[in-house]
Each structure stands twice: as C-alpha cells, then as structure tokens.
Amino acid sequence: MKRHALLFLLAICVFGLNIQARQTDPLAGSWHTQQGDIEQTAVFVNGYLSHSTYDVKNKKFIATRGGTYTTDGNKLIVTWQYDTENAANKTPIENWLGQSSTFDYQVANTLTTNLSGTNATWNRIDSNEGSMAGVWRISGRKQEDGMSQMPLRDRRTLKILSGKRFQWVAINIKTGEFSGTGGGTYTFENGKYTENIEFFSRDNDRVGASLTFDGKIENGQWHHSGLSSAGAPIYEIWGKLEE
C-alpha cells in the first residue's frame, strides 16, 4: 500500500512539473495586433522572437525584426539578429546587431506590450501547439549531383513556426545583411504542408497565394518538397536550430 501511495505521489509531482514547464514562458506562441489596415504579428518560440509588420489588404510588406529573447519579471529583453529597417537605412551594425532592447509586457487573456513602439494590446493566435512549432534552419538541399549538406553558418535561412504561423527569413547574423522574408499561416496534415502567404518582401503579388508541399518528419528532420514560389522544384531538409 505504501508503495502504491509513493508511486501516486510521484506521478502527481511529475504531472505538476510538466504543467510548470509549459507555464514558464507566458509569451510562447503567436500574437496579433492591428490598427487600420496595418497588422503586426509576434512569434515567440524556443527563445526566439520574430516581429513583423505588414498590410494584407494592400499587399504591402513593411518590416520585420527578430532575434533571441529572455524575460525578467515583466521585462522582455530581445537581442537582435535581423532588422529590415536598420538594414535598409544602412544603420551601422554596431548600433543594433547583437544589441539588446528591453520592452514592458503583461500577459493575461491578451498581451500588453510596447514592442511595437507604443503600448498596444495583442490577441493570442496560438500557444505553439503541434510538432512543427520551433525555429528550423535549412540543412540540406537536393541538387543535380545529389543531396548537398548545408552546415550552420552566419548566413542562414530560418523558418520560424508557431502552432499556426510561419515565417522564413534569409539573414546574416554577423553582417546584418537581410535577403528576404515571407510569412503567414500554415497547416500540416496528412503529409501535406501548406503555406498561406500574408506578406512577402521580394514580391508583394505573392500575397494571398497558397503553396502546398509534401512534408514528413524523419529522425527529427523535416523533409520538404514541391515547387517554390517561383515554380522551381525543390527538395529541402530542415533541422531544429542549435547554435
């Protein structure tokens, strides 16, 4: 009887620890705020933030920035790895790249934060449910002579996924160079990964399009194949980002 009681108490402790682990980051997931036609989303996943501003109605990409983040009480501290406005304005990289900014935040049913520059209320989209949530980096690409391995370098392409939203960014974390981004919502069901594009920095006409790819997870690697937004056949392998 004592043994059963001890096992029961242990199970309760483990269950409690699992709940606590899920609650350690109240920001985890994706959030949305809007003023007029201007929309903003913020995705917080695995210690990484991507904050994007765009206008779906008028098919206009405005800006994106992101990097790693931590919290301290009601303070959000972001260390920047990319920022399209600073890159476009040729702001000296020592003034922003690798530098940290601190924002206030409060989470209840909504998120209140000055991340956007003014205090705003953000509504939760998701809480990073699902196996795809995470920061992925491209690690292999099929070419004519076979699969080409792509080791992690300063210049990298990432896909940042919450439970419902996706964004890819092509960046250089040492030079601040920004090569492009696109994002929106996604689904991954029955071996089909579909992206619904809400912003695309290289071609605003892509907004509103949906792209469907074959997808599968093997040994923790995401195999992704189909046609790119330009119509070219692709076969890529993505792995979770590990610095």
C-alpha positions in Angstrom: 0.0 0.0 0.0 2.8 2.4 0.9 4.5 1.6 -2.4 1.3 2.5 -4.3 1.0 5.7 -2.3 4.5 6.7 -3.1 4.0 6.0 -6.8 0.8 8.1 -6.8 2.6 11.0 -5.2 5.5 10.7 -7.7 3.0 10.8 -10.6 1.4 13.9 -9.1 4.9 15.6 -8.8 5.8 14.7 -12.4 2.5 16.0 -13.7 3.0 19.2 -11.7 6.5 19.7 -13.1 5.1 19.2 -16.7 2.5 21.8 -16.1 5.1 24.2 -14.6 7.4 23.7 -17.6 4.6 24.6 -20.0 3.9 27.7 -18.0 7.4 29.0 -17.7 7.1 31.2 -20.7 3.7 33.0 -20.9 4.7 34.7 -24.1 5.2 31.3 -26.0 3.1 31.3 -29.2 2.0 33.9 -31.7 0.2 37.2 -31.2 -1.6 39.7 -33.4 -2.5 43.4 -33.2 -4.0 45.7 -35.8 -4.5 49.4 -36.4 -6.5 50.1 -39.6 -5.0 48.0 -42.4 -1.6 47.7 -40.6 -1.2 44.3 -38.9 1.6 43.1 -36.6 2.4 39.6 -35.5 4.9 38.4 -32.9 6.0 34.8 -32.7 7.8 33.6 -29.6 9.2 30.1 -29.8 12.1 28.3 -28.1 13.7 31.6 -27.0 13.4 33.2 -30.5 11.2 36.2 -31.5 10.1 37.4 -34.9 8.1 40.6 -35.1 6.6 41.5 -38.4 4.5 44.5 -39.7 2.5 44.3 -43.0 -0.7 45.2 -44.8 -2.6 42.2 -46.2 -5.4 44.2 -47.8 -3.0 46.3 -49.8 -0.4 43.6 -50.3 2.4 45.5 -48.6 5.3 44.2 -46.6 6.5 46.9 -44.1 9.2 45.5 -41.8 10.4 42.6 -39.7 13.0 42.1 -37.0 13.9 39.4 -34.6 16.4 37.5 -32.6 16.8 35.7 -29.3 14.8 36.8 -26.2 14.6 36.3 -22.5 12.3 37.7 -19.8 13.0 39.2 -16.4 9.8 39.8 -14.4 7.6 41.9 -16.7 10.5 42.9 -18.9 11.1 41.4 -22.4 14.8 41.5 -23.5 15.5 41.0 -27.2 18.9 40.6 -28.7 18.6 41.5 -32.4 19.8 39.3 -35.2 17.9 41.0 -38.1 16.0 44.2 -38.6 14.9 45.2 -42.1 14.5 48.9 -41.3 18.0 49.2 -39.9 19.4 47.1 -42.8 17.6 49.3 -45.4 18.7 52.5 -43.7 22.3 51.2 -43.5 22.4 51.9 -39.8 25.9 51.0 -38.5 25.6 47.4 -37.3 27.3 48.1 -34.0 24.3 50.3 -33.2 21.8 47.4 -33.4 23.1 44.0 -34.4 23.7 41.9 -31.3 22.4 44.7 -29.2 19.6 44.2 -26.8 16.3 46.2 -26.3 14.0 46.0 -23.3 10.2 46.2 -23.5 7.5 46.1 -20.9 4.9 43.3 -21.1 1.9 41.9 -19.3 0.1 38.7 -20.2 -3.4 37.8 -19.1 -6.0 36.8 -21.7 -4.2 39.3 -24.0 -0.6 40.6 -24.3 0.0 44.2 -23.5 3.4 45.4 -24.6 5.3 48.4 -26.2 7.1 46.0 -28.6 5.6 48.0 -31.5 6.9 51.3 -30.2 3.7 52.3 -28.4 1.7 50.4 -25.8 -0.7 48.1 -27.6 -3.0 45.1 -26.9 -2.2 41.9 -28.8 -4.5 38.9 -29.1 -3.2 35.4 -28.9 -3.3 33.3 -32.1 -1.8 30.1 -30.7 0.4 28.7 -27.9 2.9 26.7 -30.1 0.7 23.6 -30.2 1.8 20.9 -32.6 5.1 19.2 -33.6 6.1 21.8 -36.1 6.5 24.7 -33.6 10.1 25.8 -33.4 13.0 27.5 -35.2 14.1 25.4 -38.2 17.2 26.0 -40.4 17.8 24.6 -43.8 20.5 21.8 -43.5 20.3 20.1 -46.9 19.1 20.7 -50.5 18.8 18.3 -53.4 20.8 19.3 -56.4 21.7 17.6 -59.7 24.6 15.7 -58.2 22.7 14.6 -55.1 21.9 16.0 -51.6 24.1 18.9 -50.7 24.7 19.4 -46.9 24.5 22.9 -45.6 26.3 23.5 -42.3 25.2 26.2 -40.0 26.9 29.5 -40.9 26.5 33.2 -40.2 24.5 33.5 -43.4 21.4 31.3 -42.8 17.8 30.7 -43.8 15.4 30.1 -41.0 11.8 29.1 -40.8 10.1 30.3 -37.6 6.9 28.3 -36.8 4.4 28.7 -34.1 1.3 26.5 -33.9 -0.4 28.2 -36.8 2.0 30.8 -38.2 5.2 30.5 -40.3 7.9 32.9 -41.4 11.1 32.4 -43.3 14.0 34.8 -43.1 17.3 34.9 -45.0 19.8 36.7 -42.9 23.4 37.1 -41.9 23.8 37.4 -38.1 27.4 38.8 -38.4 26.9 41.5 -41.1 23.3 42.4 -40.7 22.6 41.6 -44.3 18.9 40.8 -45.0 18.0 38.9 -48.1 14.3 38.4 -47.8 11.3 37.1 -45.8 7.8 35.8 -46.2 5.1 34.7 -43.8 1.5 33.9 -42.9 -0.4 30.9 -41.7 0.3 27.2 -42.3 -1.2 23.8 -41.9 0.5 20.4 -41.9 -1.9 17.5 -42.3 -1.7 14.0 -43.9 1.8 14.6 -45.3 0.9 18.0 -46.8 2.4 21.2 -45.6 0.5 24.3 -46.9 1.6 28.0 -46.5 -0.9 30.8 -46.9 1.1 33.9 -47.7 0.2 37.2 -46.0 3.5 39.1 -46.6 6.4 38.6 -49.0 9.3 41.1 -49.1 10.5 40.2 -52.6 7.2 40.2 -54.4 4.0 41.7 -52.9 2.0 40.0 -55.7 2.6 36.7 -53.9 0.3 37.8 -51.0 -2.9 35.8 -51.0 -1.3 32.7 -52.7 -1.2 29.3 -51.1 1.6 26.8 -51.6 1.4 23.2 -50.8 4.4 20.9 -50.4 4.9 17.3 -49.5 6.3 17.0 -45.9 7.4 14.5 -43.4 9.5 14.3 -40.3 12.1 11.6 -40.2 14.6 11.3 -37.3 13.8 14.9 -36.2 14.5 16.2 -39.7 11.8 17.9 -41.8 11.8 16.8 -45.4 10.1 19.4 -47.6 9.5 19.0 -51.3 7.4 20.5 -54.1 7.5 23.7 -56.1 8.9 27.0 -54.8 7.0 30.4 -55.1 8.9 30.8 -58.4 7.7 27.5 -59.6 11.0 25.7 -59.4 11.1 22.1 -58.0 12.7 21.9 -54.5 13.7 19.1 -52.1 15.0 20.5 -48.8 15.8 19.1 -45.4 15.4 21.3 -42.3 16.5 20.7 -38.8 15.8 22.5 -35.5 18.2 25.4 -34.9 21.0 24.6 -32.5 23.7 27.2 -32.2 
